[in-house]
Amino acid sequence: MAASADATLEIYVGIAMLLGLTTRLAAAVSIFMLLNYLFAKPSVTGIPGLDTADLVLSSIVLVTAAGRVAGLDQFLYRRFPRVPLW
């Protein structure tokens, strides 16, 4: 059950980031998943891994709403400016 939910969320995040559709929600889901991955596997203290870099990138996407620049969120934001998802 958890594996299928994990795969579904990964597919959602990938498609949403590529299309620029609900990028803020996708970035929040990505941060949650990356934190789970980061805490689930052992790592060497002081050596940042790929998950750490992805966390930083997802945080930047969440804060800056990157989908409004070159994605479908741009059109949705013009149509529905009060919805915080885009």
Secondary structure, 3 states (H helix, E strand, C coil): CHHHHHHHHHHHHHHHHHHCCCHHHHHHHHHHHHHHHHHHCCCCCCCCCHHHHHHHHHHHHHHHCCHHHHCHHHHHHHHCCCCCCC
